[in-house]
Amino acid sequence: MDFCPDCGKLLHTDKDNKGKSILICTKCGYKRKLAKDEDFSHTEEIEHDPVEEIMEVVEVSQADSTLPTNIIYCSECQKNQKVSFWMVQTRSADESPTRFFRCTECGETWREYD
């Protein structure tokens, strides 16, 4: 691996018009011949396993028993009830996440923004 002395970008191998290997900068066009002891022709193929499905979608109703809970006023039940809650980043990353609440008694779900 070598870098361009002019702009600092990584040099890539290429062939000149005579078929000899050279190093070339794709940004500024700098070219140089390979020294006799340099060998950039070796490439190694890496085999990757197929991407495994690592995320399992779980219905929130199934996950309610594992979600954290709190006592909050439920507008549907008209009283303080135990609710499950979770947070999701629904807006841009520089804004706070949206908090979702679900009443464990009546199932009413609502969100809260900051």
PDB file as gemmi writes it, atoms N, CA and C in Angstrom:
CRYST1    1.000    1.000    1.000  90.00  90.00  90.00 P 1                      
ATOM      1  N   MET A   1       0.847  -1.154   0.000  1.00  0.00           N  
ATOM      2  CA  MET A   1       0.000   0.000   0.000  1.00  0.00           C  
ATOM      3  C   MET A   1       0.901   1.228   0.000  1.00  0.00           C  
ATOM      4  N   ASP A   2       0.558   2.164  -0.890  1.00  0.00           N  
ATOM      5  CA  ASP A   2       1.368   3.371  -1.009  1.00  0.00           C  
ATOM      6  C   ASP A   2       0.432   4.552  -1.253  1.00  0.00           C  
ATOM      7  N   PHE A   3       0.912   5.748  -0.894  1.00  0.00           N  
ATOM      8  CA  PHE A   3       0.100   6.944  -1.018  1.00  0.00           C  
ATOM      9  C   PHE A   3       0.750   7.942  -1.957  1.00  0.00           C  
ATOM     10  N   CYS A   4      -0.062   8.753  -2.599  1.00  0.00           N  
ATOM     11  CA  CYS A   4       0.403   9.764  -3.543  1.00  0.00           C  
ATOM     12  C   CYS A   4       1.202  10.832  -2.803  1.00  0.00           C  
ATOM     13  N   PRO A   5       2.420  11.151  -3.270  1.00  0.00           N  
ATOM     14  CA  PRO A   5       3.214  12.179  -2.615  1.00  0.00           C  
ATOM     15  C   PRO A   5       2.664  13.585  -2.858  1.00  0.00           C  
ATOM     16  N   ASP A   6       1.805  13.753  -3.857  1.00  0.00           N  
ATOM     17  CA  ASP A   6       1.252  15.073  -4.179  1.00  0.00           C  
ATOM     18  C   ASP A   6      -0.003  15.388  -3.361  1.00  0.00           C  
ATOM     19  N   CYS A   7      -0.962  14.453  -3.342  1.00  0.00           N  
ATOM     20  CA  CYS A   7      -2.237  14.752  -2.677  1.00  0.00           C  
ATOM     21  C   CYS A   7      -2.541  13.849  -1.492  1.00  0.00           C  
ATOM     22  N   GLY A   8      -1.790  12.762  -1.321  1.00  0.00           N  
ATOM     23  CA  GLY A   8      -1.976  11.887  -0.167  1.00  0.00           C  
ATOM     24  C   GLY A   8      -3.002  10.783  -0.356  1.00  0.00           C  
ATOM     25  N   LYS A   9      -3.633  10.700  -1.517  1.00  0.00           N  
ATOM     26  CA  LYS A   9      -4.633   9.661  -1.769  1.00  0.00           C  
ATOM     27  C   LYS A   9      -3.954   8.308  -1.996  1.00  0.00           C  
ATOM     28  N   LEU A  10      -4.662   7.235  -1.680  1.00  0.00           N  
ATOM     29  CA  LEU A  10      -4.148   5.882  -1.876  1.00  0.00           C  
ATOM     30  C   LEU A  10      -3.901   5.623  -3.358  1.00  0.00           C  
ATOM     31  N   LEU A  11      -2.727   5.079  -3.680  1.00  0.00           N  
ATOM     32  CA  LEU A  11      -2.396   4.746  -5.062  1.00  0.00           C  
ATOM     33  C   LEU A  11      -2.964   3.386  -5.425  1.00  0.00           C  
ATOM     34  N   HIS A  12      -3.441   3.270  -6.662  1.00  0.00           N  
ATOM     35  CA  HIS A  12      -4.011   2.024  -7.161  1.00  0.00           C  
ATOM     36  C   HIS A  12      -3.110   1.455  -8.251  1.00  0.00           C  
ATOM     37  N   THR A  13      -3.130   0.144  -8.395  1.00  0.00           N  
ATOM     38  CA  THR A  13      -2.338  -0.471  -9.457  1.00  0.00           C  
ATOM     39  C   THR A  13      -3.085  -0.358 -10.773  1.00  0.00           C  
ATOM     40  N   ASP A  14      -2.319  -0.206 -11.832  1.00  0.00           N  
ATOM     41  CA  ASP A  14      -2.871  -0.107 -13.176  1.00  0.00           C  
ATOM     42  C   ASP A  14      -1.787  -0.593 -14.137  1.00  0.00           C  
ATOM     43  N   LYS A  15      -2.082  -0.640 -15.401  1.00  0.00           N  
ATOM     44  CA  LYS A  15      -1.109  -1.034 -16.428  1.00  0.00           C  
ATOM     45  C   LYS A  15      -0.821   0.181 -17.303  1.00  0.00           C  
ATOM     46  N   ASP A  16       0.443   0.346 -17.658  1.00  0.00           N  
ATOM     47  CA  ASP A  16       0.778   1.420 -18.599  1.00  0.00           C  
ATOM     48  C   ASP A  16       0.507   0.922 -20.018  1.00  0.00           C  
ATOM     49  N   ASN A  17       0.827   1.743 -21.027  1.00  0.00           N  
ATOM     50  CA  ASN A  17       0.537   1.350 -22.412  1.00  0.00           C  
ATOM     51  C   ASN A  17       1.399   0.183 -22.902  1.00  0.00           C  
ATOM     52  N   LYS A  18       2.435  -0.171 -22.150  1.00  0.00           N  
ATOM     53  CA  LYS A  18       3.278  -1.321 -22.504  1.00  0.00           C  
ATOM     54  C   LYS A  18       2.875  -2.580 -21.727  1.00  0.00           C  
ATOM     55  N   GLY A  19       1.845  -2.466 -20.877  1.00  0.00           N  
ATOM     56  CA  GLY A  19       1.363  -3.604 -20.114  1.00  0.00           C  
ATOM     57  C   GLY A  19       2.086  -3.829 -18.810  1.00  0.00           C  
ATOM     58  N   LYS A  20       2.953  -2.899 -18.427  1.00  0.00           N  
ATOM     59  CA  LYS A  20       3.674  -3.039 -17.162  1.00  0.00           C  
ATOM     60  C   LYS A  20       2.860  -2.410 -16.037  1.00  0.00           C  
ATOM     61  N   SER A  21       2.975  -2.984 -14.846  1.00  0.00           N  
ATOM     62  CA  SER A  21       2.231  -2.480 -13.692  1.00  0.00           C  
ATOM     63  C   SER A  21       2.802  -1.158 -13.207  1.00  0.00           C  
ATOM     64  N   ILE A  22       1.899  -0.230 -12.928  1.00  0.00           N  
ATOM     65  CA  ILE A  22       2.271   1.065 -12.361  1.00  0.00           C  
ATOM     66  C   ILE A  22       1.328   1.385 -11.203  1.00  0.00           C  
ATOM     67  N   LEU A  23       1.701   2.354 -10.415  1.00  0.00           N  
ATOM     68  CA  LEU A  23       0.816   2.879  -9.378  1.00  0.00           C  
ATOM     69  C   LEU A  23       0.292   4.218  -9.864  1.00  0.00           C  
ATOM     70  N   ILE A  24      -1.010   4.444  -9.705  1.00  0.00           N  
ATOM     71  CA  ILE A  24      -1.628   5.669 -10.202  1.00  0.00           C  
ATOM     72  C   ILE A  24      -2.557   6.257  -9.145  1.00  0.00           C  
ATOM     73  N   CYS A  25      -2.576   7.584  -9.102  1.00  0.00           N  
ATOM     74  CA  CYS A  25      -3.492   8.294  -8.204  1.00  0.00           C  
ATOM     75  C   CYS A  25      -4.730   8.678  -9.012  1.00  0.00           C  
ATOM     76  N   THR A  26      -5.885   8.249  -8.555  1.00  0.00           N  
ATOM     77  CA  THR A  26      -7.124   8.535  -9.289  1.00  0.00           C  
ATOM     78  C   THR A  26      -7.608   9.959  -9.055  1.00  0.00           C  
ATOM     79  N   LYS A  27      -7.002  10.668  -8.104  1.00  0.00           N  
ATOM     80  CA  LYS A  27      -7.410  12.046  -7.833  1.00  0.00           C  
ATOM     81  C   LYS A  27      -6.624  13.049  -8.680  1.00  0.00           C  
ATOM     82  N   CYS A  28      -5.298  12.992  -8.590  1.00  0.00           N  
ATOM     83  CA  CYS A  28      -4.484  14.010  -9.269  1.00  0.00           C  
ATOM     84  C   CYS A  28      -3.771  13.479 -10.511  1.00  0.00           C  
ATOM     85  N   GLY A  29      -3.790  12.168 -10.740  1.00  0.00           N  
ATOM     86  CA  GLY A  29      -3.178  11.609 -11.936  1.00  0.00           C  
ATOM     87  C   GLY A  29      -1.706  11.238 -11.798  1.00  0.00           C  
ATOM     88  N   TYR A  30      -1.141  11.381 -10.613  1.00  0.00           N  
ATOM     89  CA  TYR A  30       0.256  11.011 -10.375  1.00  0.00           C  
ATOM     90  C   TYR A  30       0.462   9.546 -10.753  1.00  0.00           C  
ATOM     91  N   LYS A  31       1.572   9.264 -11.430  1.00  0.00           N  
ATOM     92  CA  LYS A  31       1.905   7.884 -11.815  1.00  0.00           C  
ATOM     93  C   LYS A  31       3.351   7.612 -11.462  1.00  0.00           C  
ATOM     94  N   ARG A  32       3.607   6.371 -11.091  1.00  0.00           N  
ATOM     95  CA  ARG A  32       4.998   5.954 -10.901  1.00  0.00           C  
ATOM     96  C   ARG A  32       5.113   4.467 -11.186  1.00  0.00           C  
ATOM     97  N   LYS A  33       6.299   4.097 -11.704  1.00  0.00           N  
ATOM     98  CA  LYS A  33       6.571   2.695 -11.991  1.00  0.00           C  
ATOM     99  C   LYS A  33       6.848   1.964 -10.687  1.00  0.00           C  
ATOM    100  N   LEU A  34       6.578   0.676 -10.708  1.00  0.00           N  
ATOM    101  CA  LEU A  34       6.886  -0.147  -9.538  1.00  0.00           C  
ATOM    102  C   LEU A  34       8.379  -0.424  -9.501  1.00  0.00           C  
ATOM    103  N   ALA A  35       8.935  -0.368  -8.315  1.00  0.00           N  
ATOM    104  CA  ALA A  35      10.336  -0.759  -8.147  1.00  0.00           C  
ATOM    105  C   ALA A  35      10.424  -2.272  -8.313  1.00  0.00           C  
ATOM    106  N   LYS A  36      11.619  -2.776  -8.560  1.00  0.00           N  
ATOM    107  CA  LYS A  36      11.796  -4.211  -8.804  1.00  0.00           C  
ATOM    108  C   LYS A  36      11.381  -5.062  -7.610  1.00  0.00           C  
ATOM    109  N   ASP A  37      11.546  -4.519  -6.393  1.00  0.00           N  
ATOM    110  CA  ASP A  37      11.208  -5.312  -5.205  1.00  0.00           C  
ATOM    111  C   ASP A  37       9.749  -5.136  -4.770  1.00  0.00           C  
ATOM    112  N   GLU A  38       8.998  -4.272  -5.465  1.00  0.00           N  
ATOM    113  CA  GLU A  38       7.586  -4.076  -5.126  1.00  0.00           C  
ATOM    114  C   GLU A  38       6.735  -5.049  -5.919  1.00  0.00           C  
ATOM    115  N   ASP A  39       5.780  -5.655  -5.236  1.00  0.00           N  
ATOM    116  CA  ASP A  39       4.871  -6.575  -5.914  1.00  0.00           C  
ATOM    117  C   ASP A  39       3.454  -6.272  -5.449  1.00  0.00           C  
ATOM    118  N   PHE A  40       2.733  -5.511  -6.242  1.00  0.00           N  
ATOM    119  CA  PHE A  40       1.348  -5.182  -5.932  1.00  0.00           C  
ATOM    120  C   PHE A  40       0.391  -6.026  -6.753  1.00  0.00           C  
ATOM    121  N   SER A  41       0.929  -6.998  -7.488  1.00  0.00           N  
ATOM    122  CA  SER A  41       0.075  -7.807  -8.351  1.00  0.00           C  
ATOM    123  C   SER A  41      -0.686  -8.880  -7.579  1.00  0.00           C  
ATOM    124  N   HIS A  42      -0.245  -9.168  -6.368  1.00  0.00           N  
ATOM    125  CA  HIS A  42      -0.891 -10.214  -5.574  1.00  0.00           C  
ATOM    126  C   HIS A  42      -2.242  -9.723  -5.062  1.00  0.00           C  
ATOM    127  N   THR A  43      -3.240 -10.445  -5.388  1.00  0.00           N  
ATOM    128  CA  THR A  43      -4.568 -10.145  -4.843  1.00  0.00           C  
ATOM    129  C   THR A  43      -5.079 -11.393  -4.162  1.00  0.00           C  
ATOM    130  N   GLU A  44      -5.765 -11.184  -3.094  1.00  0.00           N  
ATOM    131  CA  GLU A  44      -6.283 -12.301  -2.318  1.00  0.00           C  
ATOM    132  C   GLU A  44      -7.800 -12.221  -2.313  1.00  0.00           C  
ATOM    133  N   GLU A  45      -8.430 -13.300  -2.717  1.00  0.00           N  
ATOM    134  CA  GLU A  45      -9.879 -13.330  -2.724  1.00  0.00           C  
ATOM    135  C   GLU A  45     -10.358 -13.847  -1.374  1.00  0.00           C  
ATOM    136  N   ILE A  46     -11.246 -13.116  -0.788  1.00  0.00           N  
ATOM    137  CA  ILE A  46     -11.775 -13.486   0.523  1.00  0.00           C  
ATOM    138  C   ILE A  46     -13.195 -13.982   0.338  1.00  0.00           C  
ATOM    139  N   GLU A  47     -13.452 -15.160   0.843  1.00  0.00           N  
ATOM    140  CA  GLU A  47     -14.801 -15.699   0.771  1.00  0.00           C  
ATOM    141  C   GLU A  47     -15.564 -15.277   2.008  1.00  0.00           C  
ATOM    142  N   HIS A  48     -16.786 -14.824   1.792  1.00  0.00           N  
ATOM    143  CA  HIS A  48     -17.644 -14.399   2.889  1.00  0.00           C  
ATOM    144  C   HIS A  48     -18.835 -15.331   2.969  1.00  0.00           C  
ATOM    145  N   ASP A  49     -19.248 -15.592   4.192  1.00  0.00           N  
ATOM    146  CA  ASP A  49     -20.467 -16.362   4.382  1.00  0.00           C  
ATOM    147  C   ASP A  49     -21.651 -15.501   3.961  1.00  0.00           C  
ATOM    148  N   PRO A  50     -22.709 -16.126   3.475  1.00  0.00           N  
ATOM    149  CA  PRO A  50     -23.901 -15.345   3.162  1.00  0.00           C  
ATOM    150  C   PRO A  50     -24.377 -14.620   4.423  1.00  0.00           C  
ATOM    151  N   VAL A  51     -24.915 -13.458   4.220  1.00  0.00           N  
ATOM    152  CA  VAL A  51     -25.395 -12.675   5.356  1.00  0.00           C  
ATOM    153  C   VAL A  51     -26.526 -13.430   6.029  1.00  0.00           C  
ATOM    154  N   GLU A  52     -26.374 -13.624   7.316  1.00  0.00           N  
ATOM    155  CA  GLU A  52     -27.411 -14.306   8.068  1.00  0.00           C  
ATOM    156  C   GLU A  52     -28.392 -13.284   8.598  1.00  0.00           C  
ATOM    157  N   GLU A  53     -29.615 -13.695   8.690  1.00  0.00           N  
ATOM    158  CA  GLU A  53     -30.640 -12.814   9.248  1.00  0.00           C  
ATOM    159  C   GLU A  53     -30.376 -12.710  10.747  1.00  0.00           C  
ATOM    160  N   ILE A  54     -29.949 -11.538  11.182  1.00  0.00           N  
ATOM    161  CA  ILE A  54     -29.592 -11.379  12.589  1.00  0.00           C  
ATOM    162  C   ILE A  54     -30.648 -10.628  13.370  1.00  0.00           C  
ATOM    163  N   MET A  55     -31.627 -10.075  12.671  1.00  0.00           N  
ATOM    164  CA  MET A  55     -32.656  -9.331  13.373  1.00  0.00           C  
ATOM    165  C   MET A  55     -33.960 -10.095  13.285  1.00  0.00           C  
ATOM    166  N   GLU A  56     -34.576 -10.283  14.409  1.00  0.00           N  
ATOM    167  CA  GLU A  56     -35.851 -10.955  14.440  1.00  0.00           C  
ATOM    168  C   GLU A  56     -36.914  -9.944  14.810  1.00  0.00           C  
ATOM    169  N   VAL A  57     -37.934  -9.858  13.982  1.00  0.00           N  
ATOM    170  CA  VAL A  57     -39.012  -8.912  14.252  1.00  0.00           C  
ATOM    171  C   VAL A  57     -39.968  -9.557  15.236  1.00  0.00           C  
ATOM    172  N   VAL A  58     -40.258  -8.843  16.308  1.00  0.00           N  
ATOM    173  CA  VAL A  58     -41.147  -9.345  17.341  1.00  0.00           C  
ATOM    174  C   VAL A  58     -42.308  -8.381  17.465  1.00  0.00           C  
ATOM    175  N   GLU A  59     -43.505  -8.889  17.427  1.00  0.00           N  
ATOM    176  CA  GLU A  59     -44.664  -8.037  17.639  1.00  0.00           C  
ATOM    177  C   GLU A  59     -44.568  -7.427  19.027  1.00  0.00           C  
ATOM    178  N   VAL A  60     -44.897  -6.145  19.121  1.00  0.00           N  
ATOM    179  CA  VAL A  60     -44.781  -5.463  20.408  1.00  0.00           C  
ATOM    180  C   VAL A  60     -45.670  -6.121  21.451  1.00  0.00           C  
ATOM    181  N   SER A  61     -46.834  -6.620  21.036  1.00  0.00           N  
ATOM    182  CA  SER A  61     -47.725  -7.277  22.000  1.00  0.00           C  
ATOM    183  C   SER A  61     -47.065  -8.520  22.598  1.00  0.00           C  
ATOM    184  N   GLN A  62     -46.231  -9.210  21.812  1.00  0.00           N  
ATOM    185  CA  GLN A  62     -45.518 -10.375  22.321  1.00  0.00           C  
ATOM    186  C   GLN A  62     -44.388  -9.949  23.248  1.00  0.00           C  
ATOM    187  N   ALA A  63     -43.816  -8.787  22.977  1.00  0.00           N  
ATOM    188  CA  ALA A  63     -42.663  -8.329  23.744  1.00  0.00           C  
ATOM    189  C   ALA A  63     -43.051  -7.537  24.980  1.00  0.00           C  
ATOM    190  N   ASP A  64     -44.350  -7.249  25.168  1.00  0.00           N  
ATOM    191  CA  ASP A  64     -44.773  -6.430  26.309  1.00  0.00           C  
ATOM    192  C   ASP A  64     -44.264  -6.955  27.639  1.00  0.00           C  
ATOM    193  N   SER A  65     -44.171  -8.252  27.779  1.00  0.00           N  
ATOM    194  CA  SER A  65     -43.744  -8.822  29.060  1.00  0.00           C  
ATOM    195  C   SER A  65     -42.267  -8.562  29.324  1.00  0.00           C  
ATOM    196  N   THR A  66     -41.491  -8.276  28.290  1.00  0.00           N  
ATOM    197  CA  THR A  66     -40.060  -8.030  28.477  1.00  0.00           C  
ATOM    198  C   THR A  66     -39.711  -6.548  28.472  1.00  0.00           C  
ATOM    199  N   LEU A  67     -40.670  -5.695  28.131  1.00  0.00           N  
ATOM    200  CA  LEU A  67     -40.416  -4.259  28.106  1.00  0.00           C  
ATOM    201  C   LEU A  67     -40.425  -3.682  29.513  1.00  0.00           C  
ATOM    202  N   PRO A  68     -39.695  -2.593  29.738  1.00  0.00           N  
ATOM    203  CA  PRO A  68     -39.759  -1.936  31.043  1.00  0.00           C  
ATOM    204  C   PRO A  68     -41.143  -1.339  31.259  1.00  0.00           C  
ATOM    205  N   THR A  69     -41.514  -1.179  32.491  1.00  0.00           N  
ATOM    206  CA  THR A  69     -42.842  -0.643  32.811  1.00  0.00           C  
ATOM    207  C   THR A  69     -42.735   0.526  33.773  1.00  0.00           C  
ATOM    208  N   ASN A  70     -43.828   1.292  33.827  1.00  0.00           N  
ATOM    209  CA  ASN A  70     -43.930   2.423  34.731  1.00  0.00           C  
ATOM    210  C   ASN A  70     -45.408   2.683  34.974  1.00  0.00           C  
ATOM    211  N   ILE A  71     -45.731   3.452  35.973  1.00  0.00           N  
ATOM    212  CA  ILE A  71     -47.116   3.831  36.243  1.00  0.00           C  
ATOM    213  C   ILE A  71     -47.336   5.228  35.664  1.00  0.00           C  
ATOM    214  N   ILE A  72     -48.222   5.316  34.672  1.00  0.00           N  
ATOM    215  CA  ILE A  72     -48.512   6.574  33.983  1.00  0.00           C  
ATOM    216  C   ILE A  72     -50.016   6.667  33.778  1.00  0.00           C  
ATOM    217  N   TYR A  73     -50.527   7.879  33.694  1.00  0.00           N  
ATOM    218  CA  TYR A  73     -51.950   8.107  33.454  1.00  0.00           C  
ATOM    219  C   TYR A  73     -52.309   7.674  32.042  1.00  0.00           C  
ATOM    220  N   CYS A  74     -53.295   6.812  31.906  1.00  0.00           N  
ATOM    221  CA  CYS A  74     -53.779   6.341  30.609  1.00  0.00           C  
ATOM    222  C   CYS A  74     -55.071   7.088  30.289  1.00  0.00           C  
ATOM    223  N   SER A  75     -55.102   7.801  29.173  1.00  0.00           N  
ATOM    224  CA  SER A  75     -56.292   8.571  28.800  1.00  0.00           C  
ATOM    225  C   SER A  75     -57.463   7.665  28.421  1.00  0.00           C  
ATOM    226  N   GLU A  76     -57.210   6.443  28.031  1.00  0.00           N  
ATOM    227  CA  GLU A  76     -58.275   5.503  27.678  1.00  0.00           C  
ATOM    228  C   GLU A  76     -58.932   4.915  28.936  1.00  0.00           C  
ATOM    229  N   CYS A  77     -58.125   4.482  29.893  1.00  0.00           N  
ATOM    230  CA  CYS A  77     -58.647   3.904  31.144  1.00  0.00           C  
ATOM    231  C   CYS A  77     -59.100   4.987  32.121  1.00  0.00           C  
ATOM    232  N   GLN A  78     -58.636   6.207  31.927  1.00  0.00           N  
ATOM    233  CA  GLN A  78     -58.949   7.352  32.784  1.00  0.00           C  
ATOM    234  C   GLN A  78     -58.400   7.190  34.200  1.00  0.00           C  
ATOM    235  N   LYS A  79     -57.292   6.500  34.343  1.00  0.00           N  
ATOM    236  CA  LYS A  79     -56.644   6.374  35.647  1.00  0.00           C  
ATOM    237  C   LYS A  79     -55.178   6.018  35.454  1.00  0.00           C  
ATOM    238  N   ASN A  80     -54.436   6.072  36.530  1.00  0.00           N  
ATOM    239  CA  ASN A  80     -53.028   5.676  36.471  1.00  0.00           C  
ATOM    240  C   ASN A  80     -52.955   4.172  36.312  1.00  0.00           C  
ATOM    241  N   GLN A  81     -52.224   3.751  35.311  1.00  0.00           N  
ATOM    242  CA  GLN A  81     -52.101   2.330  35.016  1.00  0.00           C  
ATOM    243  C   GLN A  81     -50.635   1.982  34.786  1.00  0.00           C  
ATOM    244  N   LYS A  82     -50.364   0.698  34.865  1.00  0.00           N  
ATOM    245  CA  LYS A  82     -49.040   0.189  34.532  1.00  0.00           C  
ATOM    246  C   LYS A  82     -48.935   0.195  33.004  1.00  0.00           C  
ATOM    247  N   VAL A  83     -47.866   0.810  32.474  1.00  0.00           N  
ATOM    248  CA  VAL A  83     -47.665   0.856  31.027  1.00  0.00           C  
ATOM    249  C   VAL A  83     -46.280   0.339  30.676  1.00  0.00           C  
ATOM    250  N   SER A  84     -46.189  -0.291  29.518  1.00  0.00           N  
ATOM    251  CA  SER A  84     -44.896  -0.681  28.953  1.00  0.00           C  
ATOM    252  C   SER A  84     -44.427   0.478  28.103  1.00  0.00           C  
ATOM    253  N   PHE A  85     -43.107   0.643  27.978  1.00  0.00           N  
ATOM    254  CA  PHE A  85     -42.612   1.719  27.124  1.00  0.00           C  
ATOM    255  C   PHE A  85     -41.360   1.278  26.403  1.00  0.00           C  
ATOM    256  N   TRP A  86     -41.109   1.926  25.261  1.00  0.00           N  
ATOM    257  CA  TRP A  86     -39.917   1.693  24.458  1.00  0.00           C  
ATOM    258  C   TRP A  86     -39.605   2.974  23.696  1.00  0.00           C  
ATOM    259  N   MET A  87     -38.387   3.071  23.180  1.00  0.00           N  
ATOM    260  CA  MET A  87     -37.966   4.274  22.460  1.00  0.00           C  
ATOM    261  C   MET A  87     -37.474   3.891  21.070  1.00  0.00           C  
ATOM    262  N   VAL A  88     -37.788   4.761  20.092  1.00  0.00           N  
ATOM    263  CA  VAL A  88     -37.372   4.550  18.709  1.00  0.00           C  
ATOM    264  C   VAL A  88     -36.868   5.880  18.154  1.00  0.00           C  
ATOM    265  N   GLN A  89     -35.779   5.832  17.402  1.00  0.00           N  
ATOM    266  CA  GLN A  89     -35.246   7.042  16.771  1.00  0.00           C  
ATOM    267  C   GLN A  89     -36.034   7.280  15.489  1.00  0.00           C  
ATOM    268  N   THR A  90     -37.119   8.058  15.562  1.00  0.00           N  
ATOM    269  CA  THR A  90     -37.994   8.280  14.411  1.00  0.00           C  
ATOM    270  C   THR A  90     -37.631   9.525  13.623  1.00  0.00           C  
ATOM    271  N   ARG A  91     -36.827  10.397  14.204  1.00  0.00           N  
ATOM    272  CA  ARG A  91     -36.426  11.634  13.531  1.00  0.00           C  
ATOM    273  C   ARG A  91     -34.922  11.602  13.308  1.00  0.00           C  
ATOM    274  N   SER A  92     -34.346  12.715  12.914  1.00  0.00           N  
ATOM    275  CA  SER A  92     -32.907  12.726  12.643  1.00  0.00           C  
ATOM    276  C   SER A  92     -32.108  12.429  13.907  1.00  0.00           C  
ATOM    277  N   ALA A  93     -30.874  12.007  13.733  1.00  0.00           N  
ATOM    278  CA  ALA A  93     -30.044  11.530  14.846  1.00  0.00           C  
ATOM    279  C   ALA A  93     -29.732  12.610  15.867  1.00  0.00           C  
ATOM    280  N   ASP A  94     -29.796  13.888  15.462  1.00  0.00           N  
ATOM    281  CA  ASP A  94     -29.482  14.939  16.425  1.00  0.00           C  
ATOM    282  C   ASP A  94     -30.689  15.342  17.273  1.00  0.00           C  
ATOM    283  N   GLU A  95     -31.823  14.676  17.098  1.00  0.00           N  
ATOM    284  CA  GLU A  95     -33.011  14.933  17.909  1.00  0.00           C  
ATOM    285  C   GLU A  95     -33.264  13.742  18.824  1.00  0.00           C  
ATOM    286  N   SER A  96     -33.946  13.993  19.905  1.00  0.00           N  
ATOM    287  CA  SER A  96     -34.184  12.924  20.880  1.00  0.00           C  
ATOM    288  C   SER A  96     -35.140  11.875  20.304  1.00  0.00           C  
ATOM    289  N   PRO A  97     -35.034  10.633  20.786  1.00  0.00           N  
ATOM    290  CA  PRO A  97     -35.906   9.569  20.275  1.00  0.00           C  
ATOM    291  C   PRO A  97     -37.353   9.761  20.722  1.00  0.00           C  
ATOM    292  N   THR A  98     -38.262   9.109  20.020  1.00  0.00           N  
ATOM    293  CA  THR A  98     -39.676   9.122  20.366  1.00  0.00           C  
ATOM    294  C   THR A  98     -39.934   8.019  21.373  1.00  0.00           C  
ATOM    295  N   ARG A  99     -40.665   8.335  22.444  1.00  0.00           N  
ATOM    296  CA  ARG A  99     -41.026   7.332  23.460  1.00  0.00           C  
ATOM    297  C   ARG A  99     -42.448   6.845  23.187  1.00  0.00           C  
ATOM    298  N   PHE A 100     -42.607   5.529  23.131  1.00  0.00           N  
ATOM    299  CA  PHE A 100     -43.918   4.916  22.935  1.00  0.00           C  
ATOM    300  C   PHE A 100     -44.355   4.280  24.249  1.00  0.00           C  
ATOM    301  N   PHE A 101     -45.644   4.388  24.542  1.00  0.00           N  
ATOM    302  CA  PHE A 101     -46.219   3.810  25.751  1.00  0.00           C  
ATOM    303  C   PHE A 101     -47.402   2.937  25.359  1.00  0.00           C  
ATOM    304  N   ARG A 102     -47.585   1.816  26.063  1.00  0.00           N  
ATOM    305  CA  ARG A 102     -48.748   0.954  25.864  1.00  0.00           C  
ATOM    306  C   ARG A 102     -49.294   0.543  27.224  1.00  0.00           C  
ATOM    307  N   CYS A 103     -50.574   0.858  27.446  1.00  0.00           N  
ATOM    308  CA  CYS A 103     -51.239   0.488  28.692  1.00  0.00           C  
ATOM    309  C   CYS A 103     -51.363  -1.032  28.752  1.00  0.00           C  
ATOM    310  N   THR A 104     -50.932  -1.627  29.842  1.00  0.00           N  
ATOM    311  CA  THR A 104     -51.009  -3.090  29.975  1.00  0.00           C  
ATOM    312  C   THR A 104     -52.430  -3.549  30.282  1.00  0.00           C  
ATOM    313  N   GLU A 105     -53.304  -2.618  30.658  1.00  0.00           N  
ATOM    314  CA  GLU A 105     -54.695  -2.961  30.979  1.00  0.00           C  
ATOM    315  C   GLU A 105     -55.579  -2.948  29.731  1.00  0.00           C  
ATOM    316  N   CYS A 106     -55.588  -1.824  29.002  1.00  0.00           N  
ATOM    317  CA  CYS A 106     -56.507  -1.686  27.867  1.00  0.00           C  
ATOM    318  C   CYS A 106     -55.817  -1.774  26.503  1.00  0.00           C  
ATOM    319  N   GLY A 107     -54.485  -1.712  26.454  1.00  0.00           N  
ATOM    320  CA  GLY A 107     -53.760  -1.826  25.197  1.00  0.00           C  
ATOM    321  C   GLY A 107     -53.607  -0.513  24.433  1.00  0.00           C  
ATOM    322  N   GLU A 108     -54.116   0.592  24.959  1.00  0.00           N  
ATOM    323  CA  GLU A 108     -53.974   1.902  24.313  1.00  0.00           C  
ATOM    324  C   GLU A 108     -52.483   2.221  24.149  1.00  0.00           C  
ATOM    325  N   THR A 109     -52.106   2.658  22.951  1.00  0.00           N  
ATOM    326  CA  THR A 109     -50.712   2.994  22.663  1.00  0.00           C  
ATOM    327  C   THR A 109     -50.635   4.460  22.257  1.00  0.00           C  
ATOM    328  N   TRP A 110     -49.645   5.183  22.766  1.00  0.00           N  
ATOM    329  CA  TRP A 110     -49.432   6.577  22.400  1.00  0.00           C  
ATOM    330  C   TRP A 110     -47.959   6.870  22.406  1.00  0.00           C  
ATOM    331  N   ARG A 111     -47.605   7.995  21.833  1.00  0.00           N  
ATOM    332  CA  ARG A 111     -46.192   8.409  21.758  1.00  0.00           C  
ATOM    333  C   ARG A 111     -46.007   9.749  22.412  1.00  0.00           C  
ATOM    334  N   GLU A 112     -44.770   9.996  22.755  1.00  0.00           N  
ATOM    335  CA  GLU A 112     -44.397  11.253  23.405  1.00  0.00           C  
ATOM    336  C   GLU A 112     -43.103  11.748  22.791  1.00  0.00           C  
ATOM    337  N   TYR A 113     -43.083  13.017  22.379  1.00  0.00           N  
ATOM    338  CA  TYR A 113     -41.888  13.638  21.806  1.00  0.00           C  
ATOM    339  C   TYR A 113     -41.286  14.590  22.830  1.00  0.00           C  
ATOM    340  N   ASP A 114     -40.006  14.865  22.702  1.00  0.00           N  
ATOM    341  CA  ASP A 114     -39.372  15.911  23.516  1.00  0.00           C  
ATOM    342  C   ASP A 114     -39.327  17.188  22.744  1.00  0.00           C  
TER     343      ASP A 114                                                      
END                                                                             
